[in-house]
Amino acid sequence: MSNHQTATPPPRKAWRVPSYWPFVIPALIVVAGIIVFPWLFTIWMSMHEWKVGAPTTFVGLANYIRLPSDPRFVEAVGHTITYTLLSVILPVIFGTFAAVIFHQKFPFRGFLRGLFIMPMMATPVAVALVWTMMFHPQLGVLNYILSLFGLPAELWVFHPGSVIPSLVMVETWQWTPLVMLIVLGGLSAIPSEPYESARIDGANAWQMFRYITLPLITPFIFVASMIRMIDAVKSFDIIFAITQGGPGSASETINLYLYSVAFVYYDIGYGSAIAVVFFVLIVVLAAIMLYMRQRLHWNQTGGAA
Amino acid sequence: MFKNTLSRRTLLQGTMAAGAMSAGGLGLGPLPALADPQWKKYAGTKLEVLLAKGPRGDNFQKNIKEFTDLTGIEVESEQVPEQQQRQKAVIELASGKPSFDVVHLSYHVQKRQFEKGGWLADLSGFMKDPNLTASDLTESDFSAAGLKYAKDDKGRLLSLPWSVDYFILYYNKEMFEKKNIAVPKTFDEMVAAAEKLTDPAAGTFGFVGRGLRNANMTLWTNFFLNYGGEFLDAKGEILTDGPEAIEATKLYQKLLTKYAPPGVSGFNWMESMASFTQGRSAMWLDGVGWAPPLEDPSASRIVGKVGYTVVPAGPKGQYSATYGDGIGIAAASKNKEAAFLLCQWAVSKKQGARLLQAGGGVPFRNSILNDQDVRNGVKLPKEWVQSVIDSAKISKLGLPVVIPVAEFRDLVGAGVTATLSGGDPAAELKKAHEQFRPILERSEKS
């Protein structure tokens, strides 16, 4: 369409450099320098056998071909997906629940809200170190709490089977408040009339939540999920500080594996290939969510109904 | 404070004093001739040094003023935590323009990598030059393991061996006495002792050691070597999934699952040490350098109760897995001679004695270890010194000398850790080596 317009411009005056160019160029240079160039360079590196201290050779797609046959990478993809799914779903459920509670009027609400968002403000590495102590099977407070209820001691992050759920617990604890803040914003934008008429019609609290609140806040939940998804997929600090991908490689996500390959094994070419695939994975996940949004008409307040 | 501060002064004074010294029982090794390097020749030069954080770095920085006073060479040094220091060194050396002249390197991780990169200056020539090298610094003074680490396959000396790390067995004497158990001399005795000392209800365990992937390989290789394992065959093929490795892993699995505290699969040396210093674990197999914190009342509940001995013997031998670090000169440095004087000072008898006496490391030089006066100055228990000396006799390199050491430790280490949650030793090792072999092949052929 726009082509059509530019193809037949009204011949008013000769073309000259638009006056806004001087203002746009600095931004363009910055974007090209810190976003476009590193990306092109990463792709270029991923096509090379590139090890620190050795001459580089062009190998085409060999690094990419190596990926599917690398069990550590395949496992890392699995860990990343599990980790991401859990750390999107849990904070979204708890965050929505918390938002509904904090939307009610009760004494000290402001103070308690402030208290609730504290975890979000803490540095992830500091959080991770505190949780590492809490997870300690002998000295940690979590097993002490379990023992109060007569439950057997758990190994938490020290067992391959429970390490990802344990890490997700930390992630959930830290990022539930973010979801709550976003959803809370949504809740305060809902008009009160639908509730009044629902009450007249005899709806109970659950029905009001399910058929009025939930559809109205779905767009906000969607935004929160999107932010959580992008955050969770590239989560590094919490995992690295608590387990470094262990025990064994049971909690090694793509991000951690990528770090090892590039900065511990100094295999820059292969590392770049992983980075490219990782980027594609994030884009695909985001695209799936956007597609779901379109399908479910989450973008229209009020939902498909 | 140190007897050997005298030795330098007396050396300058002449043979008579030197004679008096040896009469006094100071075993200086081969009596030094009068030749001293021309320390002052490079006065005014400025050197940059990249150190790994730790007791070696501390000992270096604490006394560096003495070197500047001696030579007139200015030294700027920084200590960076080990992992980051390794990264920084590799990235800067690979760039061809490192910001440092002298670098502290970790032999068991970086030896082959540095050699292949050609990043270190050849010191063989300097060693032969009496204007640069004190006569008491000879290659033969370094232990065999040190020379093996410092020399490349062409026999060139690329660094000076600085500090060696043997694995020794730390044990809690009180716990052993309570159960009336003798100090284990073999693996079988160690397992039997661990079994008797384990009482999960009381929260005490017989054995503790590194279970964390990667870190655990330094412990595991003690078992591997003592089951008769060799890392590489003549063709450079890796052998750590052979029968010796499987036996070693079985022992590792048994000790760390049955007789060790829960969660040991996430333990590095720090967590292991915590369990040991709390008196919750009776035996701990780790590097020789941890004695100072064990004997420090503010960090340990078992001061004075720690026993030190060599790694127990396995069915096919008795070795102490040995690691170490050295100090070398960047090939790109413009001040190689001055840098050599600095390296020489860092591994000098005086500095080495200080390191040993503080328990911060064990010098590779026999003339320091065998010096009775130096030994007498050690503040740690006599047993510790004895375990160091005995370990030197059974020392064997603790990791395969290959380029992808980090990959080896990560992959095989992950397999070994997996056995702690029920994995089958043979199957896990096989799986790990299926991943590691192609990496090794790729690195050796490129």
Boltz contact constraints between the chains, C-beta under 6 A:
constraints:
  - contact:
      token1: [A, 52]
      token2: [B, 90]
      max_distance: 6.0
  - contact:
      token1: [A, 52]
      token2: [B, 94]
      max_distance: 6.0
  - contact:
      token1: [A, 53]
      token2: [B, 94]
      max_distance: 6.0
  - contact:
      token1: [A, 53]
      token2: [B, 117]
      max_distance: 6.0
  - contact:
      token1: [A, 54]
      token2: [B, 446]
      max_distance: 6.0
  - contact:
      token1: [A, 137]
      token2: [B, 262]
      max_distance: 6.0
  - contact:
      token1: [A, 137]
      token2: [B, 263]
      max_distance: 6.0
  - contact:
      token1: [A, 138]
      token2: [B, 261]
      max_distance: 6.0
  - contact:
      token1: [A, 155]
      token2: [B, 263]
      max_distance: 6.0
  - contact:
      token1: [A, 158]
      token2: [B, 263]
      max_distance: 6.0
  - contact:
      token1: [A, 158]
      token2: [B, 265]
      max_distance: 6.0
  - contact:
      token1: [A, 158]
      token2: [B, 266]
      max_distance: 6.0
  - contact:
      token1: [A, 159]
      token2: [B, 421]
      max_distance: 6.0
  - contact:
      token1: [A, 160]
      token2: [B, 421]
      max_distance: 6.0
  - contact:
      token1: [A, 246]
      token2: [B, 212]
      max_distance: 6.0
  - contact:
      token1: [A, 246]
      token2: [B, 213]
      max_distance: 6.0
  - contact:
      token1: [A, 247]
      token2: [B, 265]
      max_distance: 6.0
  - contact:
      token1: [A, 247]
      token2: [B, 266]
      max_distance: 6.0
  - contact:
      token1: [A, 247]
      token2: [B, 417]
      max_distance: 6.0
  - contact:
      token1: [A, 248]
      token2: [B, 213]
      max_distance: 6.0
  - contact:
      token1: [A, 248]
      token2: [B, 414]
      max_distance: 6.0
  - contact:
      token1: [A, 248]
      token2: [B, 417]
      max_distance: 6.0
  - contact:
      token1: [A, 248]
      token2: [B, 418]
      max_distance: 6.0
  - contact:
      token1: [A, 249]
      token2: [B, 414]
      max_distance: 6.0
  - contact:
      token1: [A, 263]
      token2: [B, 87]
      max_distance: 6.0
  - contact:
      token1: [A, 264]
      token2: [B, 406]
      max_distance: 6.0
  - contact:
      token1: [A, 265]
      token2: [B, 406]
      max_distance: 6.0
  - contact:
      token1: [A, 265]
      token2: [B, 407]
      max_distance: 6.0
